[in-house]
Amino acid sequence: MQIDPKLVTSAVSWVGPTTAATRVPSAGNDQVTLSGAAALEAAYQQTADVRPEAVARGQDALAVPDYPPQVIIQKLSKLLAMQLPKESS
């Protein structure tokens, strides 16, 4: 799929780059608090590496002889074929 970056889809026209106001950083006033990161790390450590419900869902899907459905395979193959480079003759 190719996307034309010059394609205009709205009534708003592009006016070009603008100059943004520059802010001069002040030394010594920056602070960071990472207490949220510690809570996130603790929650991550309590998460199981393997989710049994996801494994069971995958095993159930594999048990179906015609999974994925033929319609899905055909749609995917068409989408993939559209991405192939065109042959030059």
PyMOL Python script that loads the backbone (N, CA, C, O; Angstrom):
from pymol import cmd

cmd.read_pdbstr("""\
ATOM      1  N   MET A   1       0.838  -1.164   0.000  1.00  0.00           N
ATOM      2  CA  MET A   1       0.000   0.000   0.000  1.00  0.00           C
ATOM      3  C   MET A   1       0.886   1.230   0.000  1.00  0.00           C
ATOM      4  O   MET A   1       1.859   1.301   0.750  1.00  0.00           O
ATOM      5  N   GLN A   2       0.555   2.185  -0.829  1.00  0.00           N
ATOM      6  CA  GLN A   2       1.329   3.412  -0.893  1.00  0.00           C
ATOM      7  C   GLN A   2       0.445   4.573  -0.465  1.00  0.00           C
ATOM      8  O   GLN A   2      -0.721   4.651  -0.852  1.00  0.00           O
ATOM      9  N   ILE A   3       0.995   5.456   0.319  1.00  0.00           N
ATOM     10  CA  ILE A   3       0.272   6.623   0.797  1.00  0.00           C
ATOM     11  C   ILE A   3       0.940   7.854   0.219  1.00  0.00           C
ATOM     12  O   ILE A   3       2.153   8.028   0.338  1.00  0.00           O
ATOM     13  N   ASP A   4       0.149   8.703  -0.404  1.00  0.00           N
ATOM     14  CA  ASP A   4       0.674   9.925  -0.987  1.00  0.00           C
ATOM     15  C   ASP A   4       0.738  10.985   0.109  1.00  0.00           C
ATOM     16  O   ASP A   4      -0.308  11.427   0.585  1.00  0.00           O
ATOM     17  N   PRO A   5       1.941  11.408   0.526  1.00  0.00           N
ATOM     18  CA  PRO A   5       2.040  12.384   1.611  1.00  0.00           C
ATOM     19  C   PRO A   5       1.554  13.765   1.194  1.00  0.00           C
ATOM     20  O   PRO A   5       1.318  14.608   2.060  1.00  0.00           O
ATOM     21  N   LYS A   6       1.398  14.025  -0.091  1.00  0.00           N
ATOM     22  CA  LYS A   6       0.950  15.329  -0.559  1.00  0.00           C
ATOM     23  C   LYS A   6      -0.556  15.389  -0.750  1.00  0.00           C
ATOM     24  O   LYS A   6      -1.078  16.419  -1.177  1.00  0.00           O
ATOM     25  N   LEU A   7      -1.258  14.320  -0.447  1.00  0.00           N
ATOM     26  CA  LEU A   7      -2.694  14.245  -0.618  1.00  0.00           C
ATOM     27  C   LEU A   7      -3.376  15.158   0.388  1.00  0.00           C
ATOM     28  O   LEU A   7      -3.150  15.038   1.592  1.00  0.00           O
ATOM     29  N   VAL A   8      -4.198  16.058  -0.096  1.00  0.00           N
ATOM     30  CA  VAL A   8      -4.930  16.977   0.767  1.00  0.00           C
ATOM     31  C   VAL A   8      -6.321  16.411   0.982  1.00  0.00           C
ATOM     32  O   VAL A   8      -7.049  16.172   0.019  1.00  0.00           O
ATOM     33  N   THR A   9      -6.694  16.196   2.227  1.00  0.00           N
ATOM     34  CA  THR A   9      -7.991  15.609   2.530  1.00  0.00           C
ATOM     35  C   THR A   9      -8.890  16.543   3.309  1.00  0.00           C
ATOM     36  O   THR A   9      -9.993  16.151   3.689  1.00  0.00           O
ATOM     37  N   SER A  10      -8.455  17.762   3.558  1.00  0.00           N
ATOM     38  CA  SER A  10      -9.283  18.696   4.301  1.00  0.00           C
ATOM     39  C   SER A  10      -9.208  20.075   3.677  1.00  0.00           C
ATOM     40  O   SER A  10      -8.395  20.330   2.787  1.00  0.00           O
ATOM     41  N   ALA A  11     -10.073  20.966   4.160  1.00  0.00           N
ATOM     42  CA  ALA A  11     -10.093  22.326   3.645  1.00  0.00           C
ATOM     43  C   ALA A  11      -8.986  23.175   4.247  1.00  0.00           C
ATOM     44  O   ALA A  11      -8.757  24.296   3.793  1.00  0.00           O
ATOM     45  N   VAL A  12      -8.301  22.670   5.248  1.00  0.00           N
ATOM     46  CA  VAL A  12      -7.229  23.418   5.887  1.00  0.00           C
ATOM     47  C   VAL A  12      -5.973  23.279   5.050  1.00  0.00           C
ATOM     48  O   VAL A  12      -5.576  22.170   4.692  1.00  0.00           O
ATOM     49  N   SER A  13      -5.356  24.391   4.741  1.00  0.00           N
ATOM     50  CA  SER A  13      -4.141  24.320   3.941  1.00  0.00           C
ATOM     51  C   SER A  13      -2.922  24.447   4.844  1.00  0.00           C
ATOM     52  O   SER A  13      -2.971  25.074   5.903  1.00  0.00           O
ATOM     53  N   TRP A  14      -1.857  23.853   4.409  1.00  0.00           N
ATOM     54  CA  TRP A  14      -0.610  23.868   5.162  1.00  0.00           C
ATOM     55  C   TRP A  14       0.075  25.199   4.918  1.00  0.00           C
ATOM     56  O   TRP A  14       0.197  25.625   3.769  1.00  0.00           O
ATOM     57  N   VAL A  15       0.524  25.865   5.972  1.00  0.00           N
ATOM     58  CA  VAL A  15       1.126  27.182   5.818  1.00  0.00           C
ATOM     59  C   VAL A  15       2.629  27.159   5.972  1.00  0.00           C
ATOM     60  O   VAL A  15       3.272  28.200   5.846  1.00  0.00           O
ATOM     61  N   GLY A  16       3.194  26.030   6.234  1.00  0.00           N
ATOM     62  CA  GLY A  16       4.646  25.924   6.349  1.00  0.00           C
ATOM     63  C   GLY A  16       5.088  25.872   7.797  1.00  0.00           C
ATOM     64  O   GLY A  16       4.271  25.924   8.717  1.00  0.00           O
ATOM     65  N   PRO A  17       6.392  25.768   7.984  1.00  0.00           N
ATOM     66  CA  PRO A  17       6.908  25.636   9.345  1.00  0.00           C
ATOM     67  C   PRO A  17       6.714  26.934  10.124  1.00  0.00           C
ATOM     68  O   PRO A  17       6.754  28.032   9.568  1.00  0.00           O
ATOM     69  N   THR A  18       6.505  26.772  11.416  1.00  0.00           N
ATOM     70  CA  THR A  18       6.361  27.931  12.287  1.00  0.00           C
ATOM     71  C   THR A  18       7.533  27.945  13.252  1.00  0.00           C
ATOM     72  O   THR A  18       8.155  26.914  13.505  1.00  0.00           O
ATOM     73  N   THR A  19       7.821  29.095  13.774  1.00  0.00           N
ATOM     74  CA  THR A  19       8.896  29.188  14.749  1.00  0.00           C
ATOM     75  C   THR A  19       8.288  29.132  16.135  1.00  0.00           C
ATOM     76  O   THR A  19       7.394  29.914  16.459  1.00  0.00           O
ATOM     77  N   ALA A  20       8.755  28.240  16.928  1.00  0.00           N
ATOM     78  CA  ALA A  20       8.245  28.080  18.284  1.00  0.00           C
ATOM     79  C   ALA A  20       9.081  28.921  19.233  1.00  0.00           C
ATOM     80  O   ALA A  20      10.271  29.145  19.010  1.00  0.00           O
ATOM     81  N   ALA A  21       8.443  29.375  20.279  1.00  0.00           N
ATOM     82  CA  ALA A  21       9.177  30.133  21.289  1.00  0.00           C
ATOM     83  C   ALA A  21      10.165  29.202  21.977  1.00  0.00           C
ATOM     84  O   ALA A  21       9.830  28.070  22.327  1.00  0.00           O
ATOM     85  N   THR A  22      11.353  29.679  22.162  1.00  0.00           N
ATOM     86  CA  THR A  22      12.365  28.860  22.823  1.00  0.00           C
ATOM     87  C   THR A  22      12.396  29.193  24.300  1.00  0.00           C
ATOM     88  O   THR A  22      12.278  30.351  24.700  1.00  0.00           O
ATOM     89  N   ARG A  23      12.555  28.165  25.092  1.00  0.00           N
ATOM     90  CA  ARG A  23      12.610  28.329  26.539  1.00  0.00           C
ATOM     91  C   ARG A  23      14.026  28.042  26.996  1.00  0.00           C
ATOM     92  O   ARG A  23      14.609  27.019  26.636  1.00  0.00           O
ATOM     93  N   VAL A  24      14.560  28.920  27.768  1.00  0.00           N
ATOM     94  CA  VAL A  24      15.916  28.741  28.276  1.00  0.00           C
ATOM     95  C   VAL A  24      15.821  27.926  29.567  1.00  0.00           C
ATOM     96  O   VAL A  24      15.175  28.356  30.523  1.00  0.00           O
ATOM     97  N   PRO A  25      16.467  26.744  29.603  1.00  0.00           N
ATOM     98  CA  PRO A  25      16.399  25.924  30.818  1.00  0.00           C
ATOM     99  C   PRO A  25      17.150  26.592  31.967  1.00  0.00           C
ATOM    100  O   PRO A  25      18.205  27.200  31.784  1.00  0.00           O
ATOM    101  N   SER A  26      16.574  26.458  33.141  1.00  0.00           N
ATOM    102  CA  SER A  26      17.251  26.994  34.315  1.00  0.00           C
ATOM    103  C   SER A  26      17.971  25.859  35.027  1.00  0.00           C
ATOM    104  O   SER A  26      17.429  24.763  35.172  1.00  0.00           O
ATOM    105  N   ALA A  27      19.174  26.122  35.461  1.00  0.00           N
ATOM    106  CA  ALA A  27      19.999  25.087  36.084  1.00  0.00           C
ATOM    107  C   ALA A  27      19.561  24.846  37.523  1.00  0.00           C
ATOM    108  O   ALA A  27      19.275  25.790  38.259  1.00  0.00           O
ATOM    109  N   GLY A  28      19.509  23.561  37.924  1.00  0.00           N
ATOM    110  CA  GLY A  28      19.286  23.199  39.309  1.00  0.00           C
ATOM    111  C   GLY A  28      17.828  23.100  39.737  1.00  0.00           C
ATOM    112  O   GLY A  28      17.571  22.791  40.900  1.00  0.00           O
ATOM    113  N   ASN A  29      16.861  23.345  38.857  1.00  0.00           N
ATOM    114  CA  ASN A  29      15.460  23.302  39.258  1.00  0.00           C
ATOM    115  C   ASN A  29      14.747  22.026  38.833  1.00  0.00           C
ATOM    116  O   ASN A  29      13.573  21.852  39.159  1.00  0.00           O
ATOM    117  N   ASP A  30      15.401  21.150  38.132  1.00  0.00           N
ATOM    118  CA  ASP A  30      14.765  19.928  37.651  1.00  0.00           C
ATOM    119  C   ASP A  30      14.690  18.890  38.755  1.00  0.00           C
ATOM    120  O   ASP A  30      15.651  18.676  39.494  1.00  0.00           O
ATOM    121  N   GLN A  31      13.519  18.240  38.857  1.00  0.00           N
ATOM    122  CA  GLN A  31      13.324  17.173  39.836  1.00  0.00           C
ATOM    123  C   GLN A  31      12.518  16.066  39.183  1.00  0.00           C
ATOM    124  O   GLN A  31      11.711  16.312  38.286  1.00  0.00           O
ATOM    125  N   VAL A  32      12.742  14.858  39.638  1.00  0.00           N
ATOM    126  CA  VAL A  32      11.980  13.726  39.146  1.00  0.00           C
ATOM    127  C   VAL A  32      11.621  12.832  40.332  1.00  0.00           C
ATOM    128  O   VAL A  32      12.428  12.621  41.237  1.00  0.00           O
ATOM    129  N   THR A  33      10.391  12.310  40.305  1.00  0.00           N
ATOM    130  CA  THR A  33       9.937  11.400  41.342  1.00  0.00           C
ATOM    131  C   THR A  33       9.600  10.069  40.680  1.00  0.00           C
ATOM    132  O   THR A  33       8.773  10.025  39.770  1.00  0.00           O
ATOM    133  N   LEU A  34      10.220   9.003  41.118  1.00  0.00           N
ATOM    134  CA  LEU A  34      10.033   7.693  40.500  1.00  0.00           C
ATOM    135  C   LEU A  34       9.259   6.725  41.388  1.00  0.00           C
ATOM    136  O   LEU A  34       9.417   5.512  41.249  1.00  0.00           O
ATOM    137  N   SER A  35       8.434   7.226  42.290  1.00  0.00           N
ATOM    138  CA  SER A  35       7.680   6.319  43.158  1.00  0.00           C
ATOM    139  C   SER A  35       6.690   5.491  42.349  1.00  0.00           C
ATOM    140  O   SER A  35       6.417   4.345  42.704  1.00  0.00           O
ATOM    141  N   GLY A  36       6.149   6.047  41.271  1.00  0.00           N
ATOM    142  CA  GLY A  36       5.246   5.291  40.406  1.00  0.00           C
ATOM    143  C   GLY A  36       5.967   4.153  39.706  1.00  0.00           C
ATOM    144  O   GLY A  36       5.374   3.101  39.465  1.00  0.00           O
ATOM    145  N   ALA A  37       7.235   4.349  39.377  1.00  0.00           N
ATOM    146  CA  ALA A  37       8.009   3.302  38.713  1.00  0.00           C
ATOM    147  C   ALA A  37       8.213   2.114  39.648  1.00  0.00           C
ATOM    148  O   ALA A  37       8.218   0.969  39.195  1.00  0.00           O
ATOM    149  N   ALA A  38       8.380   2.364  40.929  1.00  0.00           N
ATOM    150  CA  ALA A  38       8.560   1.274  41.891  1.00  0.00           C
ATOM    151  C   ALA A  38       7.288   0.443  41.986  1.00  0.00           C
ATOM    152  O   ALA A  38       7.350  -0.784  42.067  1.00  0.00           O
ATOM    153  N   ALA A  39       6.125   1.114  41.978  1.00  0.00           N
ATOM    154  CA  ALA A  39       4.853   0.384  42.028  1.00  0.00           C
ATOM    155  C   ALA A  39       4.651  -0.425  40.755  1.00  0.00           C
ATOM    156  O   ALA A  39       4.153  -1.550  40.803  1.00  0.00           O
ATOM    157  N   LEU A  40       5.032   0.136  39.634  1.00  0.00           N
ATOM    158  CA  LEU A  40       4.919  -0.577  38.366  1.00  0.00           C
ATOM    159  C   LEU A  40       5.829  -1.796  38.341  1.00  0.00           C
ATOM    160  O   LEU A  40       5.428  -2.862  37.875  1.00  0.00           O
ATOM    161  N   GLU A  41       7.034  -1.648  38.834  1.00  0.00           N
ATOM    162  CA  GLU A  41       7.971  -2.776  38.895  1.00  0.00           C
ATOM    163  C   GLU A  41       7.441  -3.875  39.810  1.00  0.00           C
ATOM    164  O   GLU A  41       7.566  -5.057  39.492  1.00  0.00           O
ATOM    165  N   ALA A  42       6.851  -3.498  40.941  1.00  0.00           N
ATOM    166  CA  ALA A  42       6.288  -4.486  41.868  1.00  0.00           C
ATOM    167  C   ALA A  42       5.130  -5.239  41.211  1.00  0.00           C
ATOM    168  O   ALA A  42       5.018  -6.455  41.366  1.00  0.00           O
ATOM    169  N   ALA A  43       4.269  -4.526  40.479  1.00  0.00           N
ATOM    170  CA  ALA A  43       3.151  -5.176  39.793  1.00  0.00           C
ATOM    171  C   ALA A  43       3.667  -6.116  38.707  1.00  0.00           C
ATOM    172  O   ALA A  43       3.111  -7.196  38.506  1.00  0.00           O
ATOM    173  N   TYR A  44       4.718  -5.716  38.012  1.00  0.00           N
ATOM    174  CA  TYR A  44       5.313  -6.564  36.969  1.00  0.00           C
ATOM    175  C   TYR A  44       5.880  -7.846  37.579  1.00  0.00           C
ATOM    176  O   TYR A  44       5.720  -8.927  37.012  1.00  0.00           O
ATOM    177  N   GLN A  45       6.527  -7.731  38.703  1.00  0.00           N
ATOM    178  CA  GLN A  45       7.120  -8.899  39.348  1.00  0.00           C
ATOM    179  C   GLN A  45       6.054  -9.896  39.800  1.00  0.00           C
ATOM    180  O   GLN A  45       6.335 -11.089  39.911  1.00  0.00           O
ATOM    181  N   GLN A  46       4.839  -9.421  40.059  1.00  0.00           N
ATOM    182  CA  GLN A  46       3.758 -10.306  40.504  1.00  0.00           C
ATOM    183  C   GLN A  46       2.992 -10.919  39.335  1.00  0.00           C
ATOM    184  O   GLN A  46       2.140 -11.782  39.546  1.00  0.00           O
ATOM    185  N   THR A  47       3.275 -10.495  38.132  1.00  0.00           N
ATOM    186  CA  THR A  47       2.596 -11.015  36.949  1.00  0.00           C
ATOM    187  C   THR A  47       3.230 -12.333  36.530  1.00  0.00           C
ATOM    188  O   THR A  47       4.452 -12.466  36.477  1.00  0.00           O
ATOM    189  N   ALA A  48       2.378 -13.294  36.238  1.00  0.00           N
ATOM    190  CA  ALA A  48       2.870 -14.613  35.831  1.00  0.00           C
ATOM    191  C   ALA A  48       3.501 -14.538  34.442  1.00  0.00           C
ATOM    192  O   ALA A  48       3.061 -13.760  33.596  1.00  0.00           O
ATOM    193  N   ASP A  49       4.538 -15.354  34.211  1.00  0.00           N
ATOM    194  CA  ASP A  49       5.184 -15.403  32.904  1.00  0.00           C
ATOM    195  C   ASP A  49       4.275 -16.069  31.874  1.00  0.00           C
ATOM    196  O   ASP A  49       4.326 -15.732  30.691  1.00  0.00           O
ATOM    197  N   VAL A  50       3.451 -17.005  32.316  1.00  0.00           N
ATOM    198  CA  VAL A  50       2.548 -17.724  31.432  1.00  0.00           C
ATOM    199  C   VAL A  50       1.130 -17.536  31.958  1.00  0.00           C
ATOM    200  O   VAL A  50       0.859 -17.747  33.140  1.00  0.00           O
ATOM    201  N   ARG A  51       0.230 -17.134  31.060  1.00  0.00           N
ATOM    202  CA  ARG A  51      -1.172 -16.976  31.451  1.00  0.00           C
ATOM    203  C   ARG A  51      -1.920 -18.242  31.048  1.00  0.00           C
ATOM    204  O   ARG A  51      -2.104 -18.497  29.858  1.00  0.00           O
ATOM    205  N   PRO A  52      -2.351 -19.030  32.017  1.00  0.00           N
ATOM    206  CA  PRO A  52      -3.015 -20.305  31.702  1.00  0.00           C
ATOM    207  C   PRO A  52      -4.247 -20.143  30.817  1.00  0.00           C
ATOM    208  O   PRO A  52      -4.506 -20.992  29.964  1.00  0.00           O
ATOM    209  N   GLU A  53      -5.014 -19.063  31.006  1.00  0.00           N
ATOM    210  CA  GLU A  53      -6.217 -18.881  30.185  1.00  0.00           C
ATOM    211  C   GLU A  53      -5.859 -18.628  28.726  1.00  0.00           C
ATOM    212  O   GLU A  53      -6.586 -19.053  27.828  1.00  0.00           O
ATOM    213  N   ALA A  54      -4.747 -17.940  28.480  1.00  0.00           N
ATOM    214  CA  ALA A  54      -4.323 -17.700  27.101  1.00  0.00           C
ATOM    215  C   ALA A  54      -3.800 -18.989  26.467  1.00  0.00           C
ATOM    216  O   ALA A  54      -4.041 -19.245  25.287  1.00  0.00           O
ATOM    217  N   VAL A  55      -3.096 -19.787  27.237  1.00  0.00           N
ATOM    218  CA  VAL A  55      -2.609 -21.075  26.732  1.00  0.00           C
ATOM    219  C   VAL A  55      -3.785 -21.979  26.402  1.00  0.00           C
ATOM    220  O   VAL A  55      -3.786 -22.637  25.362  1.00  0.00           O
ATOM    221  N   ALA A  56      -4.791 -22.021  27.277  1.00  0.00           N
ATOM    222  CA  ALA A  56      -5.968 -22.858  27.040  1.00  0.00           C
ATOM    223  C   ALA A  56      -6.719 -22.403  25.786  1.00  0.00           C
ATOM    224  O   ALA A  56      -7.198 -23.233  25.014  1.00  0.00           O
ATOM    225  N   ARG A  57      -6.821 -21.089  25.582  1.00  0.00           N
ATOM    226  CA  ARG A  57      -7.501 -20.569  24.397  1.00  0.00           C
ATOM    227  C   ARG A  57      -6.748 -20.971  23.128  1.00  0.00           C
ATOM    228  O   ARG A  57      -7.371 -21.314  22.123  1.00  0.00           O
ATOM    229  N   GLY A  58      -5.421 -20.933  23.166  1.00  0.00           N
ATOM    230  CA  GLY A  58      -4.623 -21.361  22.025  1.00  0.00           C
ATOM    231  C   GLY A  58      -4.752 -22.847  21.744  1.00  0.00           C
ATOM    232  O   GLY A  58      -4.830 -23.265  20.589  1.00  0.00           O
ATOM    233  N   GLN A  59      -4.775 -23.639  22.799  1.00  0.00           N
ATOM    234  CA  GLN A  59      -4.935 -25.085  22.629  1.00  0.00           C
ATOM    235  C   GLN A  59      -6.309 -25.418  22.053  1.00  0.00           C
ATOM    236  O   GLN A  59      -6.439 -26.321  21.226  1.00  0.00           O
ATOM    237  N   ASP A  60      -7.337 -24.681  22.494  1.00  0.00           N
ATOM    238  CA  ASP A  60      -8.682 -24.902  21.947  1.00  0.00           C
ATOM    239  C   ASP A  60      -8.719 -24.563  20.457  1.00  0.00           C
ATOM    240  O   ASP A  60      -9.355 -25.265  19.673  1.00  0.00           O
ATOM    241  N   ALA A  61      -8.040 -23.493  20.074  1.00  0.00           N
ATOM    242  CA  ALA A  61      -8.015 -23.105  18.660  1.00  0.00           C
ATOM    243  C   ALA A  61      -7.292 -24.155  17.828  1.00  0.00           C
ATOM    244  O   ALA A  61      -7.706 -24.451  16.707  1.00  0.00           O
ATOM    245  N   LEU A  62      -6.221 -24.717  18.366  1.00  0.00           N
ATOM    246  CA  LEU A  62      -5.483 -25.748  17.633  1.00  0.00           C
ATOM    247  C   LEU A  62      -6.274 -27.042  17.495  1.00  0.00           C
ATOM    248  O   LEU A  62      -6.051 -27.813  16.562  1.00  0.00           O
ATOM    249  N   ALA A  63      -7.188 -27.279  18.414  1.00  0.00           N
ATOM    250  CA  ALA A  63      -7.978 -28.503  18.368  1.00  0.00           C
ATOM    251  C   ALA A  63      -8.996 -28.484  17.236  1.00  0.00           C
ATOM    252  O   ALA A  63      -9.466 -29.541  16.816  1.00  0.00           O
ATOM    253  N   VAL A  64      -9.344 -27.308  16.736  1.00  0.00           N
ATOM    254  CA  VAL A  64     -10.299 -27.189  15.634  1.00  0.00           C
ATOM    255  C   VAL A  64      -9.547 -27.473  14.337  1.00  0.00           C
ATOM    256  O   VAL A  64      -8.586 -26.772  14.019  1.00  0.00           O
ATOM    257  N   PRO A  65      -9.970 -28.497  13.578  1.00  0.00           N
ATOM    258  CA  PRO A  65      -9.198 -28.879  12.387  1.00  0.00           C
ATOM    259  C   PRO A  65      -9.159 -27.815  11.288  1.00  0.00           C
ATOM    260  O   PRO A  65      -8.193 -27.761  10.528  1.00  0.00           O
ATOM    261  N   ASP A  66     -10.184 -26.974  11.188  1.00  0.00           N
ATOM    262  CA  ASP A  66     -10.184 -25.971  10.121  1.00  0.00           C
ATOM    263  C   ASP A  66      -9.942 -24.563  10.676  1.00  0.00           C
ATOM    264  O   ASP A  66     -10.574 -23.601  10.240  1.00  0.00           O
ATOM    265  N   TYR A  67      -9.036 -24.454  11.626  1.00  0.00           N
ATOM    266  CA  TYR A  67      -8.683 -23.146  12.170  1.00  0.00           C
ATOM    267  C   TYR A  67      -7.357 -22.714  11.584  1.00  0.00           C
ATOM    268  O   TYR A  67      -6.442 -23.538  11.569  1.00  0.00           O
ATOM    269  N   PRO A  68      -7.175 -21.543  11.117  1.00  0.00           N
ATOM    270  CA  PRO A  68      -8.183 -20.499  10.957  1.00  0.00           C
ATOM    271  C   PRO A  68      -9.095 -20.803   9.780  1.00  0.00           C
ATOM    272  O   PRO A  68      -8.732 -21.579   8.896  1.00  0.00           O
ATOM    273  N   PRO A  69     -10.272 -20.200   9.761  1.00  0.00           N
ATOM    274  CA  PRO A  69     -11.219 -20.471   8.669  1.00  0.00           C
ATOM    275  C   PRO A  69     -10.624 -20.119   7.304  1.00  0.00           C
ATOM    276  O   PRO A  69      -9.791 -19.219   7.186  1.00  0.00           O
ATOM    277  N   GLN A  70     -11.066 -20.842   6.288  1.00  0.00           N
ATOM    278  CA  GLN A  70     -10.558 -20.644   4.933  1.00  0.00           C
ATOM    279  C   GLN A  70     -10.779 -19.209   4.460  1.00  0.00           C
ATOM    280  O   GLN A  70      -9.946 -18.664   3.736  1.00  0.00           O
ATOM    281  N   VAL A  71     -11.879 -18.598   4.854  1.00  0.00           N
ATOM    282  CA  VAL A  71     -12.173 -17.212   4.452  1.00  0.00           C
ATOM    283  C   VAL A  71     -11.095 -16.269   4.964  1.00  0.00           C
ATOM    284  O   VAL A  71     -10.675 -15.363   4.244  1.00  0.00           O
ATOM    285  N   ILE A  72     -10.645 -16.467   6.184  1.00  0.00           N
ATOM    286  CA  ILE A  72      -9.603 -15.628   6.769  1.00  0.00           C
ATOM    287  C   ILE A  72      -8.287 -15.814   6.016  1.00  0.00           C
ATOM    288  O   ILE A  72      -7.583 -14.843   5.741  1.00  0.00           O
ATOM    289  N   ILE A  73      -7.963 -17.050   5.687  1.00  0.00           N
ATOM    290  CA  ILE A  73      -6.726 -17.328   4.940  1.00  0.00           C
ATOM    291  C   ILE A  73      -6.769 -16.646   3.576  1.00  0.00           C
ATOM    292  O   ILE A  73      -5.770 -16.073   3.140  1.00  0.00           O
ATOM    293  N   GLN A  74      -7.914 -16.702   2.900  1.00  0.00           N
ATOM    294  CA  GLN A  74      -8.036 -16.066   1.586  1.00  0.00           C
ATOM    295  C   GLN A  74      -7.914 -14.550   1.689  1.00  0.00           C
ATOM    296  O   GLN A  74      -7.260 -13.925   0.854  1.00  0.00           O
ATOM    297  N   LYS A  75      -8.536 -13.954   2.705  1.00  0.00           N
ATOM    298  CA  LYS A  75      -8.451 -12.500   2.867  1.00  0.00           C
ATOM    299  C   LYS A  75      -7.018 -12.070   3.166  1.00  0.00           C
ATOM    300  O   LYS A  75      -6.535 -11.071   2.633  1.00  0.00           O
ATOM    301  N   LEU A  76      -6.346 -12.833   4.021  1.00  0.00           N
ATOM    302  CA  LEU A  76      -4.956 -12.508   4.332  1.00  0.00           C
ATOM    303  C   LEU A  76      -4.055 -12.654   3.110  1.00  0.00           C
ATOM    304  O   LEU A  76      -3.160 -11.838   2.888  1.00  0.00           O
ATOM    305  N   SER A  77      -4.299 -13.699   2.321  1.00  0.00           N
ATOM    306  CA  SER A  77      -3.469 -13.898   1.132  1.00  0.00           C
ATOM    307  C   SER A  77      -3.673 -12.777   0.126  1.00  0.00           C
ATOM    308  O   SER A  77      -2.723 -12.379  -0.548  1.00  0.00           O
ATOM    309  N   LYS A  78      -4.894 -12.257   0.011  1.00  0.00           N
ATOM    310  CA  LYS A  78      -5.141 -11.130  -0.891  1.00  0.00           C
ATOM    311  C   LYS A  78      -4.434  -9.879  -0.391  1.00  0.00           C
ATOM    312  O   LYS A  78      -3.838  -9.144  -1.178  1.00  0.00           O
ATOM    313  N   LEU A  79      -4.495  -9.637   0.905  1.00  0.00           N
ATOM    314  CA  LEU A  79      -3.813  -8.472   1.465  1.00  0.00           C
ATOM    315  C   LEU A  79      -2.306  -8.567   1.260  1.00  0.00           C
ATOM    316  O   LEU A  79      -1.659  -7.576   0.921  1.00  0.00           O
ATOM    317  N   LEU A  80      -1.749  -9.753   1.464  1.00  0.00           N
ATOM    318  CA  LEU A  80      -0.311  -9.937   1.261  1.00  0.00           C
ATOM    319  C   LEU A  80       0.064  -9.799  -0.211  1.00  0.00           C
ATOM    320  O   LEU A  80       1.106  -9.229  -0.536  1.00  0.00           O
ATOM    321  N   ALA A  81      -0.770 -10.313  -1.089  1.00  0.00           N
ATOM    322  CA  ALA A  81      -0.482 -10.223  -2.522  1.00  0.00           C
ATOM    323  C   ALA A  81      -0.499  -8.773  -2.996  1.00  0.00           C
ATOM    324  O   ALA A  81       0.236  -8.415  -3.917  1.00  0.00           O
ATOM    325  N   MET A  82      -1.321  -7.945  -2.383  1.00  0.00           N
ATOM    326  CA  MET A  82      -1.379  -6.526  -2.752  1.00  0.00           C
ATOM    327  C   MET A  82      -0.073  -5.828  -2.379  1.00  0.00           C
ATOM    328  O   MET A  82       0.248  -4.786  -2.952  1.00  0.00           O
ATOM    329  N   GLN A  83       0.679  -6.373  -1.441  1.00  0.00           N
ATOM    330  CA  GLN A  83       1.928  -5.758  -0.990  1.00  0.00           C
ATOM    331  C   GLN A  83       3.138  -6.197  -1.816  1.00  0.00           C
ATOM    332  O   GLN A  83       4.218  -5.622  -1.678  1.00  0.00           O
ATOM    333  N   LEU A  84       2.972  -7.207  -2.669  1.00  0.00           N
ATOM    334  CA  LEU A  84       4.080  -7.675  -3.490  1.00  0.00           C
ATOM    335  C   LEU A  84       4.485  -6.607  -4.491  1.00  0.00           C
ATOM    336  O   LEU A  84       3.629  -5.909  -5.034  1.00  0.00           O
ATOM    337  N   PRO A  85       5.787  -6.473  -4.741  1.00  0.00           N
ATOM    338  CA  PRO A  85       6.216  -5.495  -5.756  1.00  0.00           C
ATOM    339  C   PRO A  85       5.739  -5.926  -7.125  1.00  0.00           C
ATOM    340  O   PRO A  85       5.701  -7.115  -7.443  1.00  0.00           O
ATOM    341  N   LYS A  86       5.376  -4.943  -7.932  1.00  0.00           N
ATOM    342  CA  LYS A  86       4.910  -5.239  -9.274  1.00  0.00           C
ATOM    343  C   LYS A  86       6.075  -5.664 -10.143  1.00  0.00           C
ATOM    344  O   LYS A  86       7.164  -5.093 -10.069  1.00  0.00           O
ATOM    345  N   GLU A  87       5.837  -6.672 -10.968  1.00  0.00           N
ATOM    346  CA  GLU A  87       6.883  -7.170 -11.866  1.00  0.00           C
ATOM    347  C   GLU A  87       6.984  -6.259 -13.076  1.00  0.00           C
ATOM    348  O   GLU A  87       5.970  -5.867 -13.653  1.00  0.00           O
ATOM    349  N   SER A  88       8.185  -5.928 -13.454  1.00  0.00           N
ATOM    350  CA  SER A  88       8.386  -5.118 -14.673  1.00  0.00           C
ATOM    351  C   SER A  88       8.663  -6.051 -15.840  1.00  0.00           C
ATOM    352  O   SER A  88       9.416  -7.016 -15.712  1.00  0.00           O
ATOM    353  N   SER A  89       8.038  -5.751 -17.000  1.00  0.00           N
ATOM    354  CA  SER A  89       8.237  -6.633 -18.159  1.00  0.00           C
ATOM    355  C   SER A  89       9.112  -6.021 -19.197  1.00  0.00           C
ATOM    356  O   SER A  89       9.372  -6.640 -20.229  1.00  0.00           O
TER     357      SER A  89
END
""", "prot")
cmd.dss("prot")
cmd.show_as("cartoon", "prot")
cmd.util.cbc("prot")
cmd.orient("prot")
